[in-house]
Amino acid sequence: MARGFVYLTAVVDWASRRVLAHRVAITLEAEHAVAVLEEAFARYGQPEIVNTDQGSQFTSDVFTETVLGKGVRLSMDGKGSWRDNVFVERLWRSVKYEEVYLKAYESVSQARESIAAYMTWYNRQRPHSSLTDRTPDEAYFAMLPAINTAA
């Protein structure tokens, strides 16, 4: 931001690169990570596994208890294991270069609004070469019939 910082937490579907939920906050407290995780679970169901880095918000008791209490396995990247979290790292790069670095947000609310618009655009309109030039929404929603049939 022009003055100060905001922090972005996102839940990303690995297969489709779709951002299932995100939150912009002014602190790195675990409550924000829990809120975005619970939003994704409520909207899209619970995955078998959640992968995070080892940030304090993700190693906190409140976050780990939330994940494990729902019967979801928790995986955390080890030091130097960037490949475990590569899809989120690529998202961060895209958000930074295609949104954040192009703007100097004047307020937290402006950052939230602009980043939310970017995430909508990212999911609905931004093609990905790794998805054969489909958008994350196209890839995600194309998988749903196969997932429902398998269940």
N, C-alpha and C positions, 0 to 999 in steps of 0.2 A: 504494500500500500504506500501511498505517498508518505504517510507517517504511521509507524507501527507495523504489526504483523497480524495475519490471520492464518489459521491452520486448516487444512483440508483433509478430511477422512472420507474414504470411499470403500464401498463393497462392490467388487467387480466379479462377474461371472467369467471364469477362465476360458471356457470354450468359445464364448461369443464376444468377449471383451466388453460386454454391456455393463454400464455402471448401473447397479441395481438400487443404490441409495448413496447419498453423500451428505456431508455436513461441513459447513464452514464455521469455525469457532475461534474465539480469541485466546483460548488456552488449550493445552494438550492434555487436559484432564480425561480420565478414563470414562467419565459419564458421557462424553460426546461420542466416543468409540462405541460404547454400549448402545446408545440411542440410534446410531446409524445402522448398527448390526441388527437391532430389534426391528427397525423399519424394514430392512431388506427381508428378514425372516417373515414378517407379517405380510408383506406384499407377494413374496415369491416362494415361500416355504423354506424349510431348513435343509441345508446341504449335508452331505456326509462329513465334510471336513472344512474347517476354516483355516486359512494360512495367513499369518501376519509376520511382520518383522518383530524385532525385540524392543520396540519403543516402550517406554514406561506405561503408557496408556494401555498397551496390549498385554503386558506382563502383570498388570495389577490384579489383585484378587477379584475385584468386582467384574472385570472383563472376563477373566478365565472362568470364574464361576458361572457367569451368564452362558458362555459357550458350552462348557462341560455339563451344566445343569440341564441343558436341552438335549443331551445325548449326542452332541456333535463333537467330533474329534478336533483337536487343536494342534496345528503344526506351526512352529515358529522357525524362521530362517536362522541358521547358524551364522556365526561371524564369517563373512566372505562368501556366503551362499546367495549371491544376488540372483541366481537363476530361479530360485524358489519363488521369487516375488517379481519376476520379470514383467508380467503383464501390468501390474500396478505401477512399476517403475516407468514403463513406456507411457502409461496414462499420465503420470506426473510430468514427463517430458513434454507430451502434447499439450497439457493444460498450461504449462509454463510458457512454451514458445508460441502457442496459438491464441492464448488468452492473457495470462497474467503479465508477461513482459511487455505486452502491447498497451497496457493500461496502467494508470496510477490511480487506484481507487481512492476516493476522497473519504469514504466511510466504510464501516463494516457492512452496513446494509447494502451499499452499492456493490461491494465485493460479493456478497451472498447472491444478489440478484444477477449480476453479470456472470458469475461462475455457474449458477443454476441454468441460465440461458445457454451457456457453452455446453454444459452436460447434456442438455436436451438436443442440441445440434450434434454433438459427438455421437450420441446413441442413434439418432434418426437419419443424419445426413452424411456423416464423415465415413467414406469408404476406407477399408483396411486391406492392404495387399495380402496380409496373412489370412484374410477371410474371403479370398478370391474377389476382392473389390466390393464385397457386400458391406453394409453398415452393421454395427453391433445389433441393432434391432432386427434387421433381416436375418442375421445368423441365429439370434436367440429364438425368435418366434418360429423359424423353420425347424428348430430342434424340438419344440414342444410336442408335436404329434408323436415323434419317436420316443420321447421320454414317457409320455402318457401310455403308450402301447407297451413299453417295457415294464411299467409298474403294474 
